[in-house]
Amino acid sequence: MRYNAGNIQSVSYALERLGASFEVTSDPEKIQTADKVIFPGVGEASTTMRFLQEKGLNHLIMSLQQPVLGVCLGM
């Protein structure tokens, strides 16, 4: 999930090394329909929350039914 914080490059690199198929996005529809979601971290919490709220992603994250992996701030 792209949300203006964090270690997306590190997580992307690790997934590429594993041969995993993935897409980095902040598109709510794509996140909602994904098989799994990785929510990477690193950043300042209030700035991140403001971005998530502006995009409506804060409510989306709480409603996800598929497996979600939160890393650092993403937890």
mmCIF file of the N, C-alpha and C atoms, coordinates in Angstrom:
data_MODEL
# 
_entry.id   MODEL 
# 
loop_
_atom_site.group_PDB 
_atom_site.id 
_atom_site.type_symbol 
_atom_site.label_atom_id 
_atom_site.label_alt_id 
_atom_site.label_comp_id 
_atom_site.label_asym_id 
_atom_site.label_entity_id 
_atom_site.label_seq_id 
_atom_site.pdbx_PDB_ins_code 
_atom_site.Cartn_x 
_atom_site.Cartn_y 
_atom_site.Cartn_z 
_atom_site.occupancy 
_atom_site.B_iso_or_equiv 
_atom_site.pdbx_formal_charge 
_atom_site.auth_seq_id 
_atom_site.auth_comp_id 
_atom_site.auth_asym_id 
_atom_site.auth_atom_id 
_atom_site.pdbx_PDB_model_num 
ATOM 1   N N  . MET A 1 1  ? 0.848   -1.175  0.000  1.00 0.00 ? 1  MET A N  1 
ATOM 2   C CA . MET A 1 1  ? 0.000   0.000   0.000  1.00 0.00 ? 1  MET A CA 1 
ATOM 3   C C  . MET A 1 1  ? 0.895   1.240   0.000  1.00 0.00 ? 1  MET A C  1 
ATOM 4   N N  . ARG A 1 2  ? 0.634   2.156   -0.912 1.00 0.00 ? 2  ARG A N  1 
ATOM 5   C CA . ARG A 1 2  ? 1.379   3.419   -0.982 1.00 0.00 ? 2  ARG A CA 1 
ATOM 6   C C  . ARG A 1 2  ? 0.603   4.463   -0.181 1.00 0.00 ? 2  ARG A C  1 
ATOM 7   N N  . TYR A 1 3  ? 1.286   5.089   0.777  1.00 0.00 ? 3  TYR A N  1 
ATOM 8   C CA . TYR A 1 3  ? 0.603   6.109   1.570  1.00 0.00 ? 3  TYR A CA 1 
ATOM 9   C C  . TYR A 1 3  ? 1.536   7.204   2.070  1.00 0.00 ? 3  TYR A C  1 
ATOM 10  N N  . ASN A 1 4  ? 2.552   7.533   1.280  1.00 0.00 ? 4  ASN A N  1 
ATOM 11  C CA . ASN A 1 4  ? 3.461   8.646   1.581  1.00 0.00 ? 4  ASN A CA 1 
ATOM 12  C C  . ASN A 1 4  ? 4.265   8.463   2.857  1.00 0.00 ? 4  ASN A C  1 
ATOM 13  N N  . ALA A 1 5  ? 4.586   7.274   3.198  1.00 0.00 ? 5  ALA A N  1 
ATOM 14  C CA . ALA A 1 5  ? 5.468   7.020   4.330  1.00 0.00 ? 5  ALA A CA 1 
ATOM 15  C C  . ALA A 1 5  ? 6.266   5.782   4.010  1.00 0.00 ? 5  ALA A C  1 
ATOM 16  N N  . GLY A 1 6  ? 7.388   5.697   4.597  1.00 0.00 ? 6  GLY A N  1 
ATOM 17  C CA . GLY A 1 6  ? 7.994   4.447   4.746  1.00 0.00 ? 6  GLY A CA 1 
ATOM 18  C C  . GLY A 1 6  ? 8.980   3.815   3.837  1.00 0.00 ? 6  GLY A C  1 
ATOM 19  N N  . ASN A 1 7  ? 9.010   2.544   4.044  1.00 0.00 ? 7  ASN A N  1 
ATOM 20  C CA . ASN A 1 7  ? 10.023  1.681   3.460  1.00 0.00 ? 7  ASN A CA 1 
ATOM 21  C C  . ASN A 1 7  ? 9.450   0.868   2.305  1.00 0.00 ? 7  ASN A C  1 
ATOM 22  N N  . ILE A 1 8  ? 8.684   1.512   1.456  1.00 0.00 ? 8  ILE A N  1 
ATOM 23  C CA . ILE A 1 8  ? 8.079   0.812   0.322  1.00 0.00 ? 8  ILE A CA 1 
ATOM 24  C C  . ILE A 1 8  ? 9.153   0.196   -0.558 1.00 0.00 ? 8  ILE A C  1 
ATOM 25  N N  . GLN A 1 9  ? 10.248  0.926   -0.784 1.00 0.00 ? 9  GLN A N  1 
ATOM 26  C CA . GLN A 1 9  ? 11.309  0.395   -1.639 1.00 0.00 ? 9  GLN A CA 1 
ATOM 27  C C  . GLN A 1 9  ? 11.912  -0.868  -1.042 1.00 0.00 ? 9  GLN A C  1 
ATOM 28  N N  . SER A 1 10 ? 12.142  -0.892  0.255  1.00 0.00 ? 10 SER A N  1 
ATOM 29  C CA . SER A 1 10 ? 12.712  -2.075  0.905  1.00 0.00 ? 10 SER A CA 1 
ATOM 30  C C  . SER A 1 10 ? 11.772  -3.269  0.807  1.00 0.00 ? 10 SER A C  1 
ATOM 31  N N  . VAL A 1 11 ? 10.499  -3.039  1.053  1.00 0.00 ? 11 VAL A N  1 
ATOM 32  C CA . VAL A 1 11 ? 9.514   -4.119  0.978  1.00 0.00 ? 11 VAL A CA 1 
ATOM 33  C C  . VAL A 1 11 ? 9.369   -4.592  -0.469 1.00 0.00 ? 11 VAL A C  1 
ATOM 34  N N  . SER A 1 12 ? 9.339   -3.656  -1.412 1.00 0.00 ? 12 SER A N  1 
ATOM 35  C CA . SER A 1 12 ? 9.247   -4.029  -2.830 1.00 0.00 ? 12 SER A CA 1 
ATOM 36  C C  . SER A 1 12 ? 10.445  -4.871  -3.248 1.00 0.00 ? 12 SER A C  1 
ATOM 37  N N  . TYR A 1 13 ? 11.628  -4.466  -2.825 1.00 0.00 ? 13 TYR A N  1 
ATOM 38  C CA . TYR A 1 13 ? 12.839  -5.205  -3.168 1.00 0.00 ? 13 TYR A CA 1 
ATOM 39  C C  . TYR A 1 13 ? 12.778  -6.627  -2.608 1.00 0.00 ? 13 TYR A C  1 
ATOM 40  N N  . ALA A 1 14 ? 12.346  -6.765  -1.364 1.00 0.00 ? 14 ALA A N  1 
ATOM 41  C CA . ALA A 1 14 ? 12.238  -8.097  -0.755 1.00 0.00 ? 14 ALA A CA 1 
ATOM 42  C C  . ALA A 1 14 ? 11.237  -8.966  -1.516 1.00 0.00 ? 14 ALA A C  1 
ATOM 43  N N  . LEU A 1 15 ? 10.107  -8.410  -1.890 1.00 0.00 ? 15 LEU A N  1 
ATOM 44  C CA . LEU A 1 15 ? 9.100   -9.169  -2.635 1.00 0.00 ? 15 LEU A CA 1 
ATOM 45  C C  . LEU A 1 15 ? 9.613   -9.565  -4.016 1.00 0.00 ? 15 LEU A C  1 
ATOM 46  N N  . GLU A 1 16 ? 10.346  -8.654  -4.666 1.00 0.00 ? 16 GLU A N  1 
ATOM 47  C CA . GLU A 1 16 ? 10.943  -8.984  -5.970 1.00 0.00 ? 16 GLU A CA 1 
ATOM 48  C C  . GLU A 1 16 ? 11.927  -10.138 -5.837 1.00 0.00 ? 16 GLU A C  1 
ATOM 49  N N  . ARG A 1 17 ? 12.754  -10.103 -4.796 1.00 0.00 ? 17 ARG A N  1 
ATOM 50  C CA . ARG A 1 17 ? 13.730  -11.172 -4.571 1.00 0.00 ? 17 ARG A CA 1 
ATOM 51  C C  . ARG A 1 17 ? 13.045  -12.510 -4.328 1.00 0.00 ? 17 ARG A C  1 
ATOM 52  N N  . LEU A 1 18 ? 11.866  -12.473 -3.750 1.00 0.00 ? 18 LEU A N  1 
ATOM 53  C CA . LEU A 1 18 ? 11.100  -13.698 -3.504 1.00 0.00 ? 18 LEU A CA 1 
ATOM 54  C C  . LEU A 1 18 ? 10.328  -14.154 -4.738 1.00 0.00 ? 18 LEU A C  1 
ATOM 55  N N  . GLY A 1 19 ? 10.312  -13.327 -5.768 1.00 0.00 ? 19 GLY A N  1 
ATOM 56  C CA . GLY A 1 19 ? 9.570   -13.663 -6.978 1.00 0.00 ? 19 GLY A CA 1 
ATOM 57  C C  . GLY A 1 19 ? 8.074   -13.462 -6.838 1.00 0.00 ? 19 GLY A C  1 
ATOM 58  N N  . ALA A 1 20 ? 7.668   -12.660 -5.861 1.00 0.00 ? 20 ALA A N  1 
ATOM 59  C CA . ALA A 1 20 ? 6.244   -12.429 -5.611 1.00 0.00 ? 20 ALA A CA 1 
ATOM 60  C C  . ALA A 1 20 ? 5.670   -11.433 -6.614 1.00 0.00 ? 20 ALA A C  1 
ATOM 61  N N  . SER A 1 21 ? 4.422   -11.633 -6.957 1.00 0.00 ? 21 SER A N  1 
ATOM 62  C CA . SER A 1 21 ? 3.697   -10.699 -7.806 1.00 0.00 ? 21 SER A CA 1 
ATOM 63  C C  . SER A 1 21 ? 2.988   -9.707  -6.888 1.00 0.00 ? 21 SER A C  1 
ATOM 64  N N  . PHE A 1 22 ? 3.193   -8.399  -7.133 1.00 0.00 ? 22 PHE A N  1 
ATOM 65  C CA . PHE A 1 22 ? 2.576   -7.403  -6.257 1.00 0.00 ? 22 PHE A CA 1 
ATOM 66  C C  . PHE A 1 22 ? 2.388   -6.096  -7.010 1.00 0.00 ? 22 PHE A C  1 
ATOM 67  N N  . GLU A 1 23 ? 1.578   -5.221  -6.437 1.00 0.00 ? 23 GLU A N  1 
ATOM 68  C CA . GLU A 1 23 ? 1.366   -3.881  -6.979 1.00 0.00 ? 23 GLU A CA 1 
ATOM 69  C C  . GLU A 1 23 ? 1.369   -2.897  -5.821 1.00 0.00 ? 23 GLU A C  1 
ATOM 70  N N  . VAL A 1 24 ? 2.092   -1.799  -5.980 1.00 0.00 ? 24 VAL A N  1 
ATOM 71  C CA . VAL A 1 24 ? 2.109   -0.738  -4.974 1.00 0.00 ? 24 VAL A CA 1 
ATOM 72  C C  . VAL A 1 24 ? 1.052   0.281   -5.382 1.00 0.00 ? 24 VAL A C  1 
ATOM 73  N N  . THR A 1 25 ? 0.073   0.509   -4.516 1.00 0.00 ? 25 THR A N  1 
ATOM 74  C CA . THR A 1 25 ? -1.043  1.390   -4.876 1.00 0.00 ? 25 THR A CA 1 
ATOM 75  C C  . THR A 1 25 ? -1.664  2.028   -3.640 1.00 0.00 ? 25 THR A C  1 
ATOM 76  N N  . SER A 1 26 ? -2.345  3.129   -3.859 1.00 0.00 ? 26 SER A N  1 
ATOM 77  C CA . SER A 1 26 ? -3.201  3.713   -2.821 1.00 0.00 ? 26 SER A CA 1 
ATOM 78  C C  . SER A 1 26 ? -4.646  3.767   -3.320 1.00 0.00 ? 26 SER A C  1 
ATOM 79  N N  . ASP A 1 27 ? -4.927  3.034   -4.384 1.00 0.00 ? 27 ASP A N  1 
ATOM 80  C CA . ASP A 1 27 ? -6.270  2.963   -4.962 1.00 0.00 ? 27 ASP A CA 1 
ATOM 81  C C  . ASP A 1 27 ? -7.153  2.090   -4.069 1.00 0.00 ? 27 ASP A C  1 
ATOM 82  N N  . PRO A 1 28 ? -8.171  2.672   -3.426 1.00 0.00 ? 28 PRO A N  1 
ATOM 83  C CA . PRO A 1 28 ? -9.013  1.906   -2.505 1.00 0.00 ? 28 PRO A CA 1 
ATOM 84  C C  . PRO A 1 28 ? -9.620  0.646   -3.119 1.00 0.00 ? 28 PRO A C  1 
ATOM 85  N N  . GLU A 1 29 ? -10.051 0.724   -4.371 1.00 0.00 ? 29 GLU A N  1 
ATOM 86  C CA . GLU A 1 29 ? -10.670 -0.444  -5.013 1.00 0.00 ? 29 GLU A CA 1 
ATOM 87  C C  . GLU A 1 29 ? -9.664  -1.585  -5.170 1.00 0.00 ? 29 GLU A C  1 
ATOM 88  N N  . LYS A 1 30 ? -8.448  -1.254  -5.575 1.00 0.00 ? 30 LYS A N  1 
ATOM 89  C CA . LYS A 1 30 ? -7.420  -2.282  -5.734 1.00 0.00 ? 30 LYS A CA 1 
ATOM 90  C C  . LYS A 1 30 ? -7.029  -2.883  -4.388 1.00 0.00 ? 30 LYS A C  1 
ATOM 91  N N  . ILE A 1 31 ? -6.960  -2.047  -3.361 1.00 0.00 ? 31 ILE A N  1 
ATOM 92  C CA . ILE A 1 31 ? -6.627  -2.545  -2.023 1.00 0.00 ? 31 ILE A CA 1 
ATOM 93  C C  . ILE A 1 31 ? -7.733  -3.465  -1.524 1.00 0.00 ? 31 ILE A C  1 
ATOM 94  N N  . GLN A 1 32 ? -8.980  -3.044  -1.706 1.00 0.00 ? 32 GLN A N  1 
ATOM 95  C CA . GLN A 1 32 ? -10.134 -3.832  -1.250 1.00 0.00 ? 32 GLN A CA 1 
ATOM 96  C C  . GLN A 1 32 ? -10.181 -5.209  -1.898 1.00 0.00 ? 32 GLN A C  1 
ATOM 97  N N  . THR A 1 33 ? -9.767  -5.307  -3.155 1.00 0.00 ? 33 THR A N  1 
ATOM 98  C CA . THR A 1 33 ? -9.873  -6.576  -3.877 1.00 0.00 ? 33 THR A CA 1 
ATOM 99  C C  . THR A 1 33 ? -8.572  -7.386  -3.885 1.00 0.00 ? 33 THR A C  1 
ATOM 100 N N  . ALA A 1 34 ? -7.539  -6.880  -3.232 1.00 0.00 ? 34 ALA A N  1 
ATOM 101 C CA . ALA A 1 34 ? -6.266  -7.608  -3.180 1.00 0.00 ? 34 ALA A CA 1 
ATOM 102 C C  . ALA A 1 34 ? -6.407  -8.876  -2.340 1.00 0.00 ? 34 ALA A C  1 
ATOM 103 N N  . ASP A 1 35 ? -5.621  -9.904  -2.674 1.00 0.00 ? 35 ASP A N  1 
ATOM 104 C CA . ASP A 1 35 ? -5.614  -11.141 -1.888 1.00 0.00 ? 35 ASP A CA 1 
ATOM 105 C C  . ASP A 1 35 ? -5.013  -10.914 -0.509 1.00 0.00 ? 35 ASP A C  1 
ATOM 106 N N  . LYS A 1 36 ? -3.969  -10.084 -0.463 1.00 0.00 ? 36 LYS A N  1 
ATOM 107 C CA . LYS A 1 36 ? -3.254  -9.759  0.770  1.00 0.00 ? 36 LYS A CA 1 
ATOM 108 C C  . LYS A 1 36 ? -2.814  -8.307  0.668  1.00 0.00 ? 36 LYS A C  1 
ATOM 109 N N  . VAL A 1 37 ? -2.598  -7.660  1.817  1.00 0.00 ? 37 VAL A N  1 
ATOM 110 C CA . VAL A 1 37 ? -2.162  -6.266  1.826  1.00 0.00 ? 37 VAL A CA 1 
ATOM 111 C C  . VAL A 1 37 ? -0.965  -6.130  2.756  1.00 0.00 ? 37 VAL A C  1 
ATOM 112 N N  . ILE A 1 38 ? 0.073   -5.447  2.270  1.00 0.00 ? 38 ILE A N  1 
ATOM 113 C CA . ILE A 1 38 ? 1.222   -5.106  3.110  1.00 0.00 ? 38 ILE A CA 1 
ATOM 114 C C  . ILE A 1 38 ? 1.181   -3.598  3.314  1.00 0.00 ? 38 ILE A C  1 
ATOM 115 N N  . PHE A 1 39 ? 1.223   -3.207  4.571  1.00 0.00 ? 39 PHE A N  1 
ATOM 116 C CA . PHE A 1 39 ? 1.137   -1.814  4.975  1.00 0.00 ? 39 PHE A CA 1 
ATOM 117 C C  . PHE A 1 39 ? 2.484   -1.455  5.594  1.00 0.00 ? 39 PHE A C  1 
ATOM 118 N N  . PRO A 1 40 ? 3.451   -0.983  4.771  1.00 0.00 ? 40 PRO A N  1 
ATOM 119 C CA . PRO A 1 40 ? 4.794   -0.715  5.283  1.00 0.00 ? 40 PRO A CA 1 
ATOM 120 C C  . PRO A 1 40 ? 4.817   0.507   6.182  1.00 0.00 ? 40 PRO A C  1 
ATOM 121 N N  . GLY A 1 41 ? 5.912   0.688   6.889  1.00 0.00 ? 41 GLY A N  1 
ATOM 122 C CA . GLY A 1 41 ? 5.975   1.768   7.857  1.00 0.00 ? 41 GLY A CA 1 
ATOM 123 C C  . GLY A 1 41 ? 7.140   2.704   7.663  1.00 0.00 ? 41 GLY A C  1 
ATOM 124 N N  . VAL A 1 42 ? 7.506   3.372   8.702  1.00 0.00 ? 42 VAL A N  1 
ATOM 125 C CA . VAL A 1 42 ? 8.541   4.386   8.825  1.00 0.00 ? 42 VAL A CA 1 
ATOM 126 C C  . VAL A 1 42 ? 7.941   5.725   8.433  1.00 0.00 ? 42 VAL A C  1 
ATOM 127 N N  . GLY A 1 43 ? 7.908   6.620   9.371  1.00 0.00 ? 43 GLY A N  1 
ATOM 128 C CA . GLY A 1 43 ? 7.356   7.942   9.111  1.00 0.00 ? 43 GLY A CA 1 
ATOM 129 C C  . GLY A 1 43 ? 6.819   8.539   10.393 1.00 0.00 ? 43 GLY A C  1 
ATOM 130 N N  . GLU A 1 44 ? 6.211   9.683   10.284 1.00 0.00 ? 44 GLU A N  1 
ATOM 131 C CA . GLU A 1 44 ? 5.667   10.391  11.429 1.00 0.00 ? 44 GLU A CA 1 
ATOM 132 C C  . GLU A 1 44 ? 4.158   10.131  11.471 1.00 0.00 ? 44 GLU A C  1 
ATOM 133 N N  . ALA A 1 45 ? 3.677   9.664   12.593 1.00 0.00 ? 45 ALA A N  1 
ATOM 134 C CA . ALA A 1 45 ? 2.311   9.145   12.708 1.00 0.00 ? 45 ALA A CA 1 
ATOM 135 C C  . ALA A 1 45 ? 1.225   10.161  12.357 1.00 0.00 ? 45 ALA A C  1 
ATOM 136 N N  . SER A 1 46 ? 1.316   11.396  12.834 1.00 0.00 ? 46 SER A N  1 
ATOM 137 C CA . SER A 1 46 ? 0.220   12.342  12.577 1.00 0.00 ? 46 SER A CA 1 
ATOM 138 C C  . SER A 1 46 ? 0.136   12.718  11.093 1.00 0.00 ? 46 SER A C  1 
ATOM 139 N N  . THR A 1 47 ? 1.274   12.842  10.426 1.00 0.00 ? 47 THR A N  1 
ATOM 140 C CA . THR A 1 47 ? 1.278   13.125  8.988  1.00 0.00 ? 47 THR A CA 1 
ATOM 141 C C  . THR A 1 47 ? 0.680   11.961  8.214  1.00 0.00 ? 47 THR A C  1 
ATOM 142 N N  . THR A 1 48 ? 1.055   10.759  8.605  1.00 0.00 ? 48 THR A N  1 
ATOM 143 C CA . THR A 1 48 ? 0.542   9.554   7.950  1.00 0.00 ? 48 THR A CA 1 
ATOM 144 C C  . THR A 1 48 ? -0.963  9.434   8.145  1.00 0.00 ? 48 THR A C  1 
ATOM 145 N N  . MET A 1 49 ? -1.442  9.648   9.359  1.00 0.00 ? 49 MET A N  1 
ATOM 146 C CA . MET A 1 49 ? -2.883  9.556   9.623  1.00 0.00 ? 49 MET A CA 1 
ATOM 147 C C  . MET A 1 49 ? -3.662  10.597  8.823  1.00 0.00 ? 49 MET A C  1 
ATOM 148 N N  . ARG A 1 50 ? -3.110  11.789  8.710  1.00 0.00 ? 50 ARG A N  1 
ATOM 149 C CA . ARG A 1 50 ? -3.781  12.842  7.936  1.00 0.00 ? 50 ARG A CA 1 
ATOM 150 C C  . ARG A 1 50 ? -3.929  12.403  6.472  1.00 0.00 ? 50 ARG A C  1 
ATOM 151 N N  . PHE A 1 51 ? -2.867  11.832  5.895  1.00 0.00 ? 51 PHE A N  1 
ATOM 152 C CA . PHE A 1 51 ? -2.932  11.344  4.517  1.00 0.00 ? 51 PHE A CA 1 
ATOM 153 C C  . PHE A 1 51 ? -3.971  10.234  4.389  1.00 0.00 ? 51 PHE A C  1 
ATOM 154 N N  . LEU A 1 52 ? -3.947  9.275   5.315  1.00 0.00 ? 52 LEU A N  1 
ATOM 155 C CA . LEU A 1 52 ? -4.899  8.161   5.264  1.00 0.00 ? 52 LEU A CA 1 
ATOM 156 C C  . LEU A 1 52 ? -6.337  8.663   5.359  1.00 0.00 ? 52 LEU A C  1 
ATOM 157 N N  . GLN A 1 53 ? -6.574  9.635   6.232  1.00 0.00 ? 53 GLN A N  1 
ATOM 158 C CA . GLN A 1 53 ? -7.917  10.188  6.384  1.00 0.00 ? 53 GLN A CA 1 
ATOM 159 C C  . GLN A 1 53 ? -8.358  10.942  5.132  1.00 0.00 ? 53 GLN A C  1 
ATOM 160 N N  . GLU A 1 54 ? -7.454  11.731  4.552  1.00 0.00 ? 54 GLU A N  1 
ATOM 161 C CA . GLU A 1 54 ? -7.790  12.482  3.335  1.00 0.00 ? 54 GLU A CA 1 
ATOM 162 C C  . GLU A 1 54 ? -8.171  11.555  2.184  1.00 0.00 ? 54 GLU A C  1 
ATOM 163 N N  . LYS A 1 55 ? -7.520  10.409  2.102  1.00 0.00 ? 55 LYS A N  1 
ATOM 164 C CA . LYS A 1 55 ? -7.778  9.445   1.029  1.00 0.00 ? 55 LYS A CA 1 
ATOM 165 C C  . LYS A 1 55 ? -8.880  8.451   1.387  1.00 0.00 ? 55 LYS A C  1 
ATOM 166 N N  . GLY A 1 56 ? -9.368  8.491   2.647  1.00 0.00 ? 56 GLY A N  1 
ATOM 167 C CA . GLY A 1 56 ? -10.378 7.538   3.083  1.00 0.00 ? 56 GLY A CA 1 
ATOM 168 C C  . GLY A 1 56 ? -9.818  6.148   3.330  1.00 0.00 ? 56 GLY A C  1 
ATOM 169 N N  . LEU A 1 57 ? -8.502  6.053   3.408  1.00 0.00 ? 57 LEU A N  1 
ATOM 170 C CA . LEU A 1 57 ? -7.874  4.743   3.592  1.00 0.00 ? 57 LEU A CA 1 
ATOM 171 C C  . LEU A 1 57 ? -7.933  4.265   5.039  1.00 0.00 ? 57 LEU A C  1 
ATOM 172 N N  . ASN A 1 58 ? -8.090  5.176   5.992  1.00 0.00 ? 58 ASN A N  1 
ATOM 173 C CA . ASN A 1 58 ? -8.153  4.761   7.393  1.00 0.00 ? 58 ASN A CA 1 
ATOM 174 C C  . ASN A 1 58 ? -9.344  3.831   7.639  1.00 0.00 ? 58 ASN A C  1 
ATOM 175 N N  . HIS A 1 59 ? -10.494 4.151   7.083  1.00 0.00 ? 59 HIS A N  1 
ATOM 176 C CA . HIS A 1 59 ? -11.672 3.289   7.248  1.00 0.00 ? 59 HIS A CA 1 
ATOM 177 C C  . HIS A 1 59 ? -11.534 2.007   6.433  1.00 0.00 ? 59 HIS A C  1 
ATOM 178 N N  . LEU A 1 60 ? -10.956 2.120   5.258  1.00 0.00 ? 60 LEU A N  1 
ATOM 179 C CA . LEU A 1 60 ? -10.749 0.952   4.409  1.00 0.00 ? 60 LEU A CA 1 
ATOM 180 C C  . LEU A 1 60 ? -9.874  -0.077  5.118  1.00 0.00 ? 60 LEU A C  1 
ATOM 181 N N  . ILE A 1 61 ? -8.781  0.378   5.699  1.00 0.00 ? 61 ILE A N  1 
ATOM 182 C CA . ILE A 1 61 ? -7.853  -0.536  6.378  1.00 0.00 ? 61 ILE A CA 1 
ATOM 183 C C  . ILE A 1 61 ? -8.574  -1.309  7.477  1.00 0.00 ? 61 ILE A C  1 
ATOM 184 N N  . MET A 1 62 ? -9.398  -0.622  8.240  1.00 0.00 ? 62 MET A N  1 
ATOM 185 C CA . MET A 1 62 ? -10.107 -1.268  9.348  1.00 0.00 ? 62 MET A CA 1 
ATOM 186 C C  . MET A 1 62 ? -11.146 -2.279  8.864  1.00 0.00 ? 62 MET A C  1 
ATOM 187 N N  . SER A 1 63 ? -11.610 -2.135  7.628  1.00 0.00 ? 63 SER A N  1 
ATOM 188 C CA . SER A 1 63 ? -12.655 -3.025  7.119  1.00 0.00 ? 63 SER A CA 1 
ATOM 189 C C  . SER A 1 63 ? -12.113 -4.218  6.331  1.00 0.00 ? 63 SER A C  1 
ATOM 190 N N  . LEU A 1 64 ? -10.814 -4.257  6.091  1.00 0.00 ? 64 LEU A N  1 
ATOM 191 C CA . LEU A 1 64 ? -10.254 -5.338  5.275  1.00 0.00 ? 64 LEU A CA 1 
ATOM 192 C C  . LEU A 1 64 ? -10.462 -6.696  5.931  1.00 0.00 ? 64 LEU A C  1 
ATOM 193 N N  . GLN A 1 65 ? -10.818 -7.682  5.127  1.00 0.00 ? 65 GLN A N  1 
ATOM 194 C CA . GLN A 1 65 ? -11.028 -9.047  5.610  1.00 0.00 ? 65 GLN A CA 1 
ATOM 195 C C  . GLN A 1 65 ? -9.877  -9.973  5.230  1.00 0.00 ? 65 GLN A C  1 
ATOM 196 N N  . GLN A 1 66 ? -9.081  -9.576  4.247  1.00 0.00 ? 66 GLN A N  1 
ATOM 197 C CA . GLN A 1 66 ? -7.961  -10.402 3.822  1.00 0.00 ? 66 GLN A CA 1 
ATOM 198 C C  . GLN A 1 66 ? -6.768  -10.201 4.769  1.00 0.00 ? 66 GLN A C  1 
ATOM 199 N N  . PRO A 1 67 ? -5.762  -11.081 4.685  1.00 0.00 ? 67 PRO A N  1 
ATOM 200 C CA . PRO A 1 67 ? -4.581  -10.918 5.538  1.00 0.00 ? 67 PRO A CA 1 
ATOM 201 C C  . PRO A 1 67 ? -3.894  -9.571  5.282  1.00 0.00 ? 67 PRO A C  1 
ATOM 202 N N  . VAL A 1 68 ? -3.511  -8.896  6.372  1.00 0.00 ? 68 VAL A N  1 
ATOM 203 C CA . VAL A 1 68 ? -2.806  -7.617  6.298  1.00 0.00 ? 68 VAL A CA 1 
ATOM 204 C C  . VAL A 1 68 ? -1.537  -7.738  7.131  1.00 0.00 ? 68 VAL A C  1 
ATOM 205 N N  . LEU A 1 69 ? -0.410  -7.370  6.536  1.00 0.00 ? 69 LEU A N  1 
ATOM 206 C CA . LEU A 1 69 ? 0.864   -7.344  7.248  1.00 0.00 ? 69 LEU A CA 1 
ATOM 207 C C  . LEU A 1 69 ? 1.254   -5.894  7.445  1.00 0.00 ? 69 LEU A C  1 
ATOM 208 N N  . GLY A 1 70 ? 1.317   -5.444  8.690  1.00 0.00 ? 70 GLY A N  1 
ATOM 209 C CA . GLY A 1 70 ? 1.755   -4.091  9.003  1.00 0.00 ? 70 GLY A CA 1 
ATOM 210 C C  . GLY A 1 70 ? 3.203   -4.116  9.450  1.00 0.00 ? 70 GLY A C  1 
ATOM 211 N N  . VAL A 1 71 ? 4.004   -3.209  8.906  1.00 0.00 ? 71 VAL A N  1 
ATOM 212 C CA . VAL A 1 71 ? 5.419   -3.119  9.245  1.00 0.00 ? 71 VAL A CA 1 
ATOM 213 C C  . VAL A 1 71 ? 5.673   -1.762  9.890  1.00 0.00 ? 71 VAL A C  1 
ATOM 214 N N  . CYS A 1 72 ? 6.249   -1.754  11.095 1.00 0.00 ? 72 CYS A N  1 
ATOM 215 C CA . CYS A 1 72 ? 6.615   -0.535  11.816 1.00 0.00 ? 72 CYS A CA 1 
ATOM 216 C C  . CYS A 1 72 ? 5.389   0.369   11.979 1.00 0.00 ? 72 CYS A C  1 
ATOM 217 N N  . LEU A 1 73 ? 5.400   1.561   11.385 1.00 0.00 ? 73 LEU A N  1 
ATOM 218 C CA . LEU A 1 73 ? 4.272   2.490   11.497 1.00 0.00 ? 73 LEU A CA 1 
ATOM 219 C C  . LEU A 1 73 ? 2.985   1.883   10.948 1.00 0.00 ? 73 LEU A C  1 
ATOM 220 N N  . GLY A 1 74 ? 3.123   0.971   9.996  1.00 0.00 ? 74 GLY A N  1 
ATOM 221 C CA . GLY A 1 74 ? 1.967   0.301   9.407  1.00 0.00 ? 74 GLY A CA 1 
ATOM 222 C C  . GLY A 1 74 ? 1.217   -0.598  10.376 1.00 0.00 ? 74 GLY A C  1 
ATOM 223 N N  . MET A 1 75 ? 1.816   -0.876  11.524 1.00 0.00 ? 75 MET A N  1 
ATOM 224 C CA . MET A 1 75 ? 1.144   -1.718  12.514 1.00 0.00 ? 75 MET A CA 1 
ATOM 225 C C  . MET A 1 75 ? 0.108   -0.906  13.250 1.00 0.00 ? 75 MET A C  1 
# 
